[in-house]
């Protein structure tokens, strides 16, 4: 049996799978984000440790505890923590949500550092990601920076807590923005710019590598034996891409929770082969990379819309009922060739960032359902625009997986399928990263010869949504003549 330890930003969960791909037990606990002051988003390493001990213990003390063969790691990327030579945390985890490094980000844009980071790592630096965060730590907490023996991402930290060893994998190292996207190792020049040594970073090993075995103290704490191996695993979105089979053969994945991120696979680590505004990270599969782009906080924006415009006057309508009523109303709307929504933070295929959203071409004949449909269409157009950019580089998507809250909306998924003109697979399964980790466990332990064979057993079942090609023709015109033109014109005015 394989125990996937999946630690995100808000929840730590452990999910147990048997060799037949069946999910047997889930244990999860919430994690807190501490906003110490404006723009400072941090997490307490002690809470993280205590939480993972609790969820692991539920499994090892269960009736299946003695059959667990390995723990495989799955984590969010972007968080970073410094530890000293004694392995003690000397600063809180700085979350990927953190916004304190705005000044450092501006310097990087002006002095050319951002371009160097992009050329070397495959990523444009962003506030909240470790390269920018560590530059802030260097400039504002010099004693902490000088006293650091290791800078650890969450993946490395969990491995260190469980085994005492500092090991990471390429998909997590990539998001630190210090790994060379072609050489698949820490980059000397990027480390030099930041002012750190390569030996202050964890050793990079393949996803299937054994980080180490549980220490005696940890094993005793969670009710396990010390011979349990901890397997490297990977970054959660990349593991989910592995689980649904995103391998570069016309397949793409849209992570559509609070934030929307488009992901697809490529065989090249060369930046010249991807659009300039997209990022390149390492896939779990060898000699493959993941092209990704953050499209916007469409799920978060929609949640705000729903709570403000679909809530009853007393404000007590249950979310599930509100969501159902809203989707039913959208189903009964008719296509409007003029009404358009330009998403907040949208226009990601253009330079610069929009910090507002708006409706165009509205009149008193439009209902709240019409406006809601326009919001759904606007987000779908952003996905379409990103896929069009990929197609310019020879990457053609004919199958899209939707993972996240949006996949629960039949109206929204149909709109996306119609706008894109592709088959959409939607899934409400919420343990995709853990399933990807279980795949790694099966291959690492030799129970399956490769991922292709493992995926025949460990599968996410998706409901298929077929595009309405008559609607696609209408959306083609609306996308080209209204949506893109409006965003381009608005950006020029700004």
Rosetta blueprint (number, residue, H / E / L):
1 X L
2 X E
3 X E
4 X E
5 X E
6 X E
7 X E
8 X L
9 X L
10 X L
11 X E
12 X E
13 X E
14 X E
15 X E
16 X E
17 X E
18 X L
19 X L
20 X L
21 X L
22 X L
23 X E
24 X E
25 X E
26 X E
27 X E
28 X E
29 X E
30 X E
31 X L
32 X L
33 X L
34 X E
35 X E
36 X L
37 X L
38 X L
39 X L
40 X L
41 X E
42 X E
43 X E
44 X L
45 X H
46 X H
47 X H
48 X H
49 X H
50 X H
51 X H
52 X H
53 X H
54 X H
55 X H
56 X H
57 X H
58 X H
59 X H
60 X H
61 X L
62 X L
63 X L
64 X L
65 X H
66 X H
67 X H
68 X L
69 X L
70 X E
71 X E
72 X E
73 X E
74 X E
75 X E
76 X L
77 X L
78 X L
79 X L
80 X E
81 X E
82 X E
83 X E
84 X L
85 X L
86 X L
87 X L
88 X L
89 X E
90 X L
91 X L
92 X L
93 X E
94 X E
95 X L
96 X L
97 X L
98 X L
99 X L
100 X L
101 X L
102 X H
103 X H
104 X H
105 X H
106 X H
107 X H
108 X H
109 X H
110 X H
111 X H
112 X L
113 X H
114 X H
115 X H
116 X H
117 X H
118 X H
119 X H
120 X H
121 X H
122 X L
123 X L
124 X L
125 X L
126 X L
127 X L
128 X L
129 X L
130 X H
131 X H
132 X H
133 X H
134 X H
135 X H
136 X H
137 X H
138 X H
139 X H
140 X H
141 X L
142 X H
143 X H
144 X H
145 X H
146 X H
147 X L
148 X L
149 X L
150 X E
151 X E
152 X E
153 X E
154 X H
155 X H
156 X H
157 X H
158 X H
159 X H
160 X H
161 X H
162 X H
163 X H
164 X L
165 X L
166 X L
167 X E
168 X E
169 X L
170 X H
171 X H
172 X H
173 X H
174 X H
175 X L
176 X L
177 X L
178 X L
179 X E
180 X E
181 X L
182 X L
183 X L
184 X L
185 X E
186 X E
187 X L
188 X H
189 X H
190 X H
191 X H
192 X H
193 X H
194 X H
195 X L
196 X L
197 X L
198 X H
199 X H
200 X H
201 X L
202 X L
203 X E
204 X E
205 X L
206 X L
207 X L
208 X L
209 X L
210 X E
211 X E
212 X E
213 X E
214 X L
215 X L
216 X H
217 X H
218 X H
219 X H
220 X H
221 X H
222 X H
223 X L
224 X L
225 X L
226 X L
227 X L
228 X L
229 X E
230 X E
231 X E
232 X E
233 X E
234 X E
235 X E
236 X H
237 X H
238 X H
239 X H
240 X H
241 X H
242 X H
243 X H
244 X L
245 X L
246 X L
247 X L
248 X L
249 X L
250 X L
251 X E
252 X E
253 X E
254 X E
255 X E
256 X E
257 X L
258 X L
259 X L
260 X E
261 X E
262 X E
263 X E
264 X E
265 X E
266 X E
267 X L
268 X L
269 X L
270 X L
271 X H
272 X H
273 X H
274 X L
275 X L
276 X L
277 X L
278 X L
279 X E
280 X E
281 X E
282 X E
283 X L
284 X L
285 X L
286 X L
287 X L
288 X L
289 X E
290 X E
291 X E
292 X E
293 X E
294 X E
295 X E
296 X E
297 X L
298 X H
299 X H
300 X H
301 X H
302 X H
303 X H
304 X H
305 X H
306 X H
307 X H
308 X H
309 X H
310 X L
311 X L
312 X L
313 X L
314 X L
315 X L
316 X L
317 X L
318 X L
319 X H
320 X H
321 X H
322 X H
323 X H
324 X H
325 X H
326 X H
327 X H
328 X H
329 X H
330 X H
331 X H
332 X L
333 X L
334 X L
335 X L
336 X L
337 X L
338 X L
339 X L
340 X E
341 X E
342 X E
343 X L
344 X L
345 X L
346 X L
347 X L
348 X L
349 X L
350 X L
351 X L
352 X L
353 X L
354 X L
355 X L
356 X L
357 X L
358 X E
359 X E
360 X E
361 X L
362 X L
363 X L
364 X L
365 X L
366 X L
367 X L
368 X H
369 X H
370 X H
371 X H
372 X H
373 X H
374 X H
375 X H
376 X H
377 X H
378 X H
379 X H
380 X H
381 X H
382 X H
383 X H
384 X H
385 X H
386 X H
387 X H
388 X H
389 X H
390 X H
391 X H
392 X H
393 X L
394 X L
395 X L
396 X L
397 X L
398 X L
399 X E
400 X E
401 X E
402 X E
403 X E
404 X L
405 X H
406 X H
407 X H
408 X H
409 X L
410 X H
411 X H
412 X H
413 X H
414 X H
415 X H
416 X H
417 X H
418 X H
419 X H
420 X H
421 X L
422 X L
423 X E
424 X E
425 X E
426 X E
427 X E
428 X L
429 X L
430 X L
431 X L
432 X H
433 X H
434 X H
435 X H
436 X H
437 X H
438 X H
439 X H
440 X H
441 X H
442 X H
443 X H
444 X H
445 X L
446 X L
447 X L
448 X L
449 X L
450 X L
451 X H
452 X H
453 X H
454 X H
455 X L
456 X L
457 X L
458 X L
459 X L
460 X L
461 X L
462 X L
463 X E
464 X E
465 X E
466 X L
467 X L
468 X L
469 X H
470 X H
471 X H
472 X H
473 X H
474 X H
475 X H
476 X H
477 X H
478 X H
479 X H
480 X H
481 X H
482 X H
483 X H
484 X H
485 X H
486 X H
487 X H
488 X H
489 X H
490 X H
491 X H
492 X H
493 X H
494 X L
